[in-house]
Amino acid sequence: MPDAPRQMRLWQLRRHWDALAREDPFFAVLTDPDKQGNKWALAEFFSTGVAEVEGDLARLRVLAPGFSGRAALDFGCGAGRLTQALGAHFKKVTGVDISGHMVDLARGHNAREGVDFIHNPGPDLRLFPDNSFSLVYSRITLQHIAPRYTRRYLREFIRVLEPGGIVSVQIPERVPAGDPPDRLRFSAWPPTMIMRIRRFLRYHYPGWFPGTPKMQMHALAREEVLRCLAAAGAHVLSVDRSEHGSVDNLVYIARKPGGPPGA
C-alpha cells in the first residue's frame, strides 16, 4: 500500500488556507457543493453560524449551568461566521486563525462590538495569558491540522481558560481516506517526466510547490483526546457524536477545575 501524503506543517497550512481565502473563502469554510464558486450569499452564510452557536450554547447550559459569559475564544475563526454569532452571548469574543487573509476578511465583515480577530500562525496560543477566556470554542478546524499540533493546542485551550471555564471542540474520530498518492513513474520523454515529478512533489510535499490548495483531513482517536484533556487538568463533561457523511465527528466538552462554588 502506498504511503499517505505528508502532513502539512503549519506554514504550509497557512499558505494553502490563504489561497483558499483568496479563491472561494465561504465555500472553504462550509463546503456545500451548491455554493462552490463564490455562491454563498453573505446573510445566508452568517445565519448558519447563528443557528449553530445557539444549539451549541444550549447544550453547554445544560452541562454547565451558570458558566461565565465574560470572554470567548473562537479557534479557527475563518471569515468570522461563528465568532460574530458568539458575540451575541459574550461581552468579548476573539477569533484567531492561521490564515491572515481569512482574518482580514473576518474583520471586513464584522458587524459586532466587542468582537475582534487576530492572526495566529504559531503552534500555541502564547498571544494570550493564562485564564483569559470563559469559553474556548472550535468547529471544523482541528480536522485540518496535523495531530501533533492538535495535541499541543488542546493543552493551550485549557491553559487560557479561566477556572471553571469550558472548552467545546470538534475533532473527528474517523475521516475518509484521501486520494491515492501518486507514484512517481519513470518516462523517457522529458516533458512527461517533468509533469510527473511536479505532480508527485505537489502531492507529497504540500505547500512547497504551487498548485491547487488542499484541505487535508485528520482524525484523533477518542482515547487520545481524552488523555490530552485530562493531562491538561480538564474534567470532561460530555463527548457527543455527530456523523456527517463519512466523517465521524466528536464534540468534546470539558471544564477547567475551579471557579465559583458549584461550577
CORDA-V817714 format. One record per pair of residues at least 6 apart in sequence whose C-alpha atoms are under 7 Angstrom apart, sorted by the first residue. I is the first residue (numbers start at 0). J is the second residue. Records with the same first field share a line. If there is no record, write none. Layout:
I=J / J
This chain:
1=180
3=180
4=180 / 202 / 203
5=203 / 204
6=145
7=145 / 205
11=205 / 206
13=97 / 98
14=206
15=206 / 212 / 213
16=98
17=98 / 99 / 100 / 101
18=212
19=27 / 212
20=100 / 101
23=36 / 37
25=39
26=34 / 35 / 37
28=77
45=80
48=80 / 81 / 84
49=81 / 84
52=81 / 84 / 85
62=236
66=164
67=133
68=88 / 89 / 90 / 133
69=89 / 90 / 91 / 133
70=89 / 90 / 91 / 92 / 132 / 133 / 134
71=89 / 91 / 92 / 93 / 132 / 133 / 134 / 135
72=92 / 93 / 94 / 132 / 134 / 135 / 136
73=82 / 93 / 94 / 95 / 135 / 136 / 137
74=94 / 95 / 96 / 136 / 137
75=95 / 96 / 137 / 140
76=82 / 94 / 95 / 96
77=96 / 101 / 102 / 105
78=101 / 102 / 104 / 105
79=105
82=92 / 94
83=109 / 111 / 114
85=92
86=92 / 111 / 113 / 114
90=113
91=113 / 114
92=113 / 114 / 115
93=114 / 115 / 116
94=115 / 116 / 117
95=116 / 117 / 118 / 119
96=102 / 117 / 118 / 119
97=118 / 119 / 120
98=118
99=118
102=116 / 117 / 118
106=116
122=148
123=151 / 152 / 155
124=155
127=159
128=159
129=158 / 159 / 160
130=158 / 159 / 160 / 161 / 162
131=159 / 160 / 161
132=159 / 160 / 161
133=160 / 161 / 164 / 165
134=160 / 164 / 165 / 166
135=156 / 165 / 166 / 167
136=166 / 167 / 168
137=167 / 168 / 169
138=168 / 169
139=169
141=149 / 170
142=170 / 171 / 216 / 217 / 218
143=214 / 215 / 216 / 217
144=217
145=217
146=217 / 219
150=227
153=227 / 228
154=227 / 228 / 231
157=231 / 233 / 255
160=255
162=255 / 256 / 257 / 258
163=254 / 255 / 256 / 257 / 258 / 262
164=254 / 255
165=252 / 253 / 254 / 255
166=252 / 253 / 254
167=250 / 251 / 252 / 253
168=250 / 251 / 252
169=248 / 249 / 250 / 251
170=218 / 219 / 248 / 249 / 250
171=218 / 219 / 246 / 247 / 248 / 249
172=218 / 219 / 220 / 221 / 247 / 248 / 249
173=218 / 246 / 247
174=216 / 217 / 218 / 245 / 246 / 247
175=245 / 246
180=202
181=199
182=199
183=195 / 196 / 199
185=192
186=192
201=208 / 210
232=255
233=253 / 254 / 255 / 256
234=253 / 254 / 255
235=252 / 253 / 254
236=252 / 253 / 254
237=251 / 252 / 253
238=249 / 250 / 251 / 252
239=249 / 250 / 251
240=248 / 249 / 250
241=247 / 248 / 249
242=248
